[in-house]
Amino acid sequence: MENRYFEVKKPKNFDITQIFDCGQCFRFDRIDENAYEGVVSGKYIKISQTEDKLKLYNTDEKEWDGFWSDFFDLKTDYSKIIKSFSDDKILTEAAEFAGGIRILKQDAWEALCSFIISQNNNIPRIKGIIRRMSEKYGKEIYDDGNKKYYSFPDAKTLYLAGEDEIFALRTGFRAKYIYDAAKAVFQDPHFLDDTAKLDTKSAAEKLLTVKGVGNKVAACTLLFGFARYDAFPVDVWVKRILEKYYPHGGSGHLCGKYAGVAQQYLFYYERCKNNVYINKIPTEKQEKRK
C-alpha cells in the first residue's frame, strides 16, 4: 500500500468490514485486516481504518468531501435510524452488532447489472464476472504497477458487444438478462432517471420490465443503486431470518421507511455473529450470499 495518504476522523456508525462484507457491493476487496480497495464510478480508492481514523489513498480531501462522503452516505444519521428500532428487541440487537453498516450510494446502472449477475451465484463468482466484464469492456482508470483497475462498462458498450460476447465472459444463463438490461438502458436513455423519479413500488414495477429482474433484484437495485431505504430485498437467508425471528409476522420496521437498513443489520447479524467472516479474508470457497 502506498505511503501517501490523508486521514479523517472515523465517522460514527462506520465500519469498513461491515460495509463491504454485508453483500451490498462487489467492486471492493479486502487487502488487509482493516483495509479495502475498490472502484466506484471510474474512481479507484484504498481505505483503511483504525479505531478512530480512516486512512484514504489515491484521493484527496476535496474529492472525499465532494464524492466519497456521499458514496458512504455520511450525511445520514444512522444512530437516529438505530434508535427508531428500539421497540424491536431482535432488530435492536442486530443493529448494535452491525451498526457500522451504511448503505452505499452506488451507480444505478452498475447496481442493476451487478444484481442481475448475483442471481443463483456467490460472491467470488459474482466478483469474477464483474472483473472480467470490466477488464474487457470498461476503461483502465488506475495502474499501481502490479495491477490495473477498470471502470464498469456502460450499457451502450455491453449492448453493442452482444449477448454472445457477454456469455463468453462466463456469465451463464445471465447473459441474456444482462444484454436485455443493457438494451433497455441504452435504447431509453431516460430509463434509470425516470425510475428514480417514481415512488419505490412504481420504480420496482418499472425495473421488473427488464428480463431476468425479479423482486429481489429489483429491491437490491433500488436499495443500493437508488438509496431507497424502504426497499426490502428477500433472498434465501432473509427468508430464514424472518422464519426464525418473526414466525408470526414481521416487525413494522421491515416494511417501513428504513426497511432496507433493517434488512442489512439482520442479514449481517445472522451470518456473522459467530465471527464466521469478521476479521478474516474470504477465500474463493466461501460462499457468502446467494
Residue pairs with C-beta under 8 A, 6 or more apart in sequence:
1 31
1 32
1 35
1 46
1 48
1 57
2 46
2 57
2 58
2 144
4 57
5 55
5 56
5 57
6 55
6 56
6 60
6 61
6 64
7 53
7 54
7 55
7 56
8 53
8 54
8 56
8 61
8 64
9 52
9 53
9 54
10 49
10 50
10 51
10 52
10 53
10 54
11 54
11 72
11 74
12 78
12 79
13 78
13 79
13 82
13 99
13 100
13 102
14 54
14 72
14 74
14 100
14 102
15 49
15 99
15 100
15 101
16 34
16 35
16 36
16 47
16 48
16 49
16 54
16 100
17 30
17 34
17 100
17 278
17 279
18 98
18 99
18 100
18 101
18 268
19 72
19 100
19 101
19 102
19 104
20 28
20 30
20 36
20 38
21 30
21 268
21 272
21 277
21 278
21 282
21 288
22 98
22 101
22 264
22 267
22 268
23 123
23 267
23 288
23 289
24 103
24 104
24 106
24 223
24 224
24 264
25 38
25 104
25 106
25 114
25 224
26 114
26 117
26 118
26 123
26 126
26 127
26 130
27 38
27 39
27 40
27 110
27 127
27 130
27 152
28 36
28 37
28 38
29 36
29 37
29 38
29 127
30 36
30 281
30 282
31 37
31 46
32 48
33 279
33 281
34 48
34 49
34 50
35 46
35 47
35 48
35 49
36 46
36 47
36 48
37 44
37 45
37 46
37 47
38 44
38 45
39 45
39 134
39 141
39 142
39 149
39 150
39 151
39 152
40 71
40 106
40 107
41 67
41 71
41 107
41 151
42 139
42 141
42 151
43 59
43 63
43 67
43 141
44 58
44 141
44 142
44 149
45 56
45 57
45 58
45 59
45 68
46 56
46 57
46 58
47 54
47 55
47 56
47 57
48 54
48 55
48 57
49 55
56 64
56 68
58 142
59 68
69 75
70 105
71 104
71 105
71 106
72 102
72 104
72 105
73 102
73 103
73 104
73 105
73 227
74 102
76 102
76 103
78 99
78 102
78 261
81 258
81 261
82 92
82 95
82 96
82 99
84 253
84 258
85 91
85 92
85 95
85 253
85 258
85 262
85 265
86 92
88 251
88 253
90 245
90 246
90 251
90 266
91 251
91 253
91 262
91 265
91 266
93 269
94 262
94 265
94 266
94 268
94 269
94 270
95 262
95 265
97 265
97 268
97 269
97 272
97 273
98 264
98 265
98 268
98 269
98 272
99 265
101 261
101 264
101 265
101 268
103 223
103 224
103 227
103 229
103 260
103 261
103 264
104 224
105 227
106 224
106 225
107 152
107 225
108 192
108 195
108 196
108 221
108 225
108 226
109 152
109 154
109 155
109 185
109 192
109 225
110 152
110 225
111 220
111 221
111 224
111 225
111 226
112 181
112 185
112 192
112 207
112 210
112 213
112 217
112 221
112 225
113 152
113 155
113 158
113 178
113 181
113 182
114 126
114 130
115 216
115 217
115 220
115 221
115 224
116 174
116 177
116 178
116 181
116 210
116 212
116 213
116 217
117 126
117 129
117 130
117 171
117 174
117 178
118 126
118 217
118 220
118 289
119 174
119 177
119 212
119 214
119 217
120 290
121 129
121 174
121 290
122 287
122 288
122 289
122 290
123 282
123 286
123 287
123 288
123 289
124 282
124 284
124 285
124 286
124 287
128 170
129 169
129 170
129 171
129 174
130 152
132 169
132 170
133 152
133 153
133 158
133 166
133 169
133 171
134 150
134 151
134 152
134 153
135 148
135 150
136 153
136 169
137 153
137 157
137 158
137 161
138 150
138 151
138 152
138 153
139 150
139 151
140 148
140 149
140 150
141 149
141 150
141 151
142 148
142 149
143 149
155 181
155 182
155 183
155 184
155 185
155 186
156 182
156 186
158 166
158 178
158 179
158 182
159 179
159 182
159 183
159 186
159 187
162 179
163 175
163 176
163 179
164 175
166 175
166 178
166 179
167 175
169 175
171 178
174 212
176 211
176 212
177 210
177 211
177 212
177 213
178 212
180 210
180 211
180 212
181 210
181 211
181 212
181 213
184 191
184 209
184 210
185 191
185 192
188 194
191 206
194 206
195 203
195 206
195 207
195 226
196 203
196 226
198 206
200 222
200 228
200 230
200 231
203 222
203 226
203 228
204 215
204 218
204 219
204 222
204 231
207 213
207 217
207 218
207 221
207 222
208 214
208 215
208 218
213 221
215 234
216 233
216 234
216 235
218 231
219 231
219 232
219 233
219 234
219 260
220 231
220 233
222 228
222 231
223 229
223 231
223 232
223 233
223 260
223 263
228 260
229 257
229 258
229 259
229 260
229 261
230 255
230 256
230 257
230 258
230 259
230 260
231 259
231 260
232 254
232 255
232 259
232 260
232 262
232 263
233 260
233 263
234 242
235 289
235 290
236 290
237 267
237 270
237 271
237 289
237 290
238 263
238 266
238 267
240 270
241 266
241 267
241 270
242 250
242 254
244 270
245 266
246 254
251 262
253 259
253 262
254 262
254 263
256 262
267 289
271 277
271 288
271 289
272 278
277 286
277 288
282 288
